[in-house]
């Protein structure tokens, strides 16, 4: 067993939304210009941060062997070749299609459930309810995630969807049963669209990738706001202060650099491995 620490910094383009990343050492005691030898830093689809502007989100006991098997540490994006036993992105291969930093961090924290407890999750990070609305707790790449968790953490059980109980009452939104049903259908359509986009992502330019993701996500949020009203919308998504009504407004909530890195890396992987398809990664 070892200690895992989750840290948060606000996104430059969206200060009300947190980027999350994980280490197995405490960075509040010292600013490390790079991760120290013998220690582990998980980038979680982000750049290296020697300090955390908003500090530590949580710390928990986890099995480092299993954490590193689920998500490779000390390797910054792009993802490692598919032949590696673990990758720095876990199962979040296509950033903003499969999931975001919150989903990668949750995958690392899955190892905190090896003692029979429910694994910790980054549910207190700002933007978490927005991220889980689209990507659930561990991302949309179910095929790879299920393979990873069953291989490296058999016996661990964890809720897959923190947004559902949040929608049904924890948020404080006053919604009818029909409104909840329609919000969930809007969500499902967005998830179907993201999974369909995944098959075409490597064919897209940077601009096309950003536009396609932004179109799917913004349309779902606008539809949700229309269904529940602005007051309830901001209860569901407390990290937002406006409704992202256009693709450009939505894209500000994401790290476009990571979007570009992820699709380029996947394109190179498929080029080097013509026998596989995007479904295999």
N, C-alpha and C positions, 0 to 999 in steps of 0.2 A: 504494500500500500504506500501511497505517497499523497502529497498535497497538491491540489489543482487550484489555481487562482484565475478568476475571470475579471477582465479589465474593460473599461469603457472610455471611449473618446467620441465626442460629437463629430458627425460628418461635416466636412468643410462646406459642402453645398446644401446641407440640411441640418443646422445646429440643434434641432429638436429631436433628431434621430441618432441613436448610438451605434457606433461600430464596436463589436465585441471581439476580444481575442483571449487566449488562454496561455498561461505559463505554469511551470511547476516550481517557480521561485518568486519571492516577494519583491516587486519592483518599487514598493514604497520606501524601502530602506536605502536604495541606491539607484541612480540612473545608469543603466548599462548601455553603452554605445552599440553593442551587439549582444546577442544572447550569450551568457557565460558558458564556458566549456563544461560539458557534463550535465547541462541543464536543458530543458525543453521549452521551446517557444512555438506556439501554433498561430500561424498568421490569420487563419479564418477568412481568406479572401481579402486581405488588406496588406498594407505596407508595415514595415517594422516601426514600433513605437517604443521608445526607451522609457517613457513615463505615461501615466494615465491622467488625463486632464480631470476626469470625473471620478478617478479613484477605482477602488476595488468593488466589483459588483457582488461577488461572493467567493468563498473558499470552501472546498469540500475535499474529503478523503476519497481518493480514487486509486485504481490499479493502473500504474503508469504503463506497464506492459500492454494492457488492453487498450488504454487510451491511444498509445502510439500505433497499435495495430489497426484501430479504427480510422485514425487520421494521422498522417505522417507529420512529425514535428520538425522544426528547424529547416524547413524548405519553403521558400517564398514562392508565390505564383510565378510562372504557370504550373499546372499540374505535372507531376512526374509521369514518365511513360507508364502505359497501362500494365506492363509486365511486373511492376513493383508490387510487393505484397501489401503496401499501403500507399495512399496518396495524400498530398497535403490538403486536398479538398474533400476528403471523405467520399461521399457520394454526390456532392454538389459540383458536378462536372461543368455544367453551363451556369455561370453566375447570372442570377436574376431570372433564370428559367427553372432550374432545379431548386434553387433556394438562395439564401443570403448568408452573411456571417453568423447570424443567430442560429441558423440550422447547423452550421459546421460546429459551432461551440457546443450546441446541445449533443451532437454526436460524440465529441470528446468527453463530455460529462456523462455520457451513457455508462462509462466505466465506473462511475460512482455508485452504480447499483449492483455491483458484484457481491456485496455483502447481504443482499436480499432486500435492501431498502429501495424506494423509488428514486431513480437517478435525479440529480439536480438539473435544473434548466435555467436559462437566462431570462426568465419571465419578467424580471424587474427592469430589463433594459428598455430604454425609450425606443418606441417603434416596434416592440415585440408583437403586439397585437396586430399591427399591420402586416408584419412578416408572416405570422402564423395564419392570418386570414387567407393569404395566397399559398403558402408553402407548408402549412402544418408545422409540427415540431421538428421533424427531421428531414424535410424536403420532399420533393415530388419524384425523385429518382428511386422509386420503391424497389425496383429489381436489384440494384446494387446495394442499397441500404439494408434490405432484408438479408442479403447474402453476407454482408459485413457483420451485422449484429449477431446473426446466428452462428457465424464462424468464430468470432472473437469474444462474444459475450453471451454465450448460451445460458438460458435461464433467467436473464434479466428481463423484467417487464416494466414498461413505462407507458404512460398515456401518449398517444400519437397526435392529439389535437387539443391544444390548450385554448384555441379560439372558440370552440363549440360551447364549453361551459361559460366562457366570458360573454358570448353572445346571448346565452339563455338566461342570464341573470347577474353574473358577477360584475358586469360593467355598469350596472345601474340604469341601463337604457330601458325605457318603457315600451316594449314591443309586444304586439299581438302574436298569436301562434302563426297566423298567416304571414305576417311580416318576417318572422324568423325563417319560415319555409322559403320565402322568396329571396331573402338574403343568402341563404345556403345554396339555392339554385344559381344565383348570380355568381357566387363563389365557385361552384362546381364548373360552371361554364368557363370561367377564367382559367381554372386548373386544366380542364380539357384542352383549352386553346394553347396554354403554355406547353403541355405535353406534345401537342401537334407541332408547335413551333420548333421544339427540340429536334425533330427529324430533319428540319430544313435549315437549322441555325448555321451550320458550317458553310452553307452556300451564300450567306448574306454578307453584305458589306457592313462596316462599323455603323454607318448611319441607318441602314435597314434593320440591323439587329436592335439598336436602341429604339427605333420607331416602333417596331413590332411589339417589343416588350412593353413600351410605354403605352401603346394603344390598348393592349389587353388589360393592363392594370388600371389605367385611368378610366376606361369604360366601366369596369366593375365598380370602382369607387363612386363614380357619378351615379350609376344605377342604384347603388346602395344608399347614397345620400337622398336620392329621389324617393326611395321606398320608405326610409325611416325618418326623414327630416333632419335638418342640420343639427339640432340640439342632441338628438340621439346619435347622430353620426360621430360627433366629437366625443361622446361618451364611449363609443366603440373604439375610436382611434384617438386617444388623448394626446398622442405625440404630434398630431397635426393641428395647425392653427388655421388652415385653409383647406378647401376641397380641391385636390389636383384635377382640374377639368380638362387639361390638355396634355398631350404626350410630353411636351417640353417641361411642364410643371411637374409631372410625375417623375421624369428622368432625374430631376434635381434630388430626389430621395434615394438615388442609387449611385454606386461608384462606377461611372462609365469606363474608367480605366480597367477595372477588373472584368467588365463585360467584354472588352476588346481582347484582353489577355486570354480569357477562357476560351473564346471561340477560335482564336489563332492556335492555341495549344491543341484543341480538339481537332482542328483541321490538319495539323501536322501529324497527330497520332493516327488519324484515318489514312493519311497519305502513306505513312510508314507501315501501316497494317491493313492492306487492301482487302484482307479476308474478313474484316469486321465492319460493322455498321455503327451509326451513332447510338443505336439501341444497346450496343455492347459496352458503352462507356458511361 
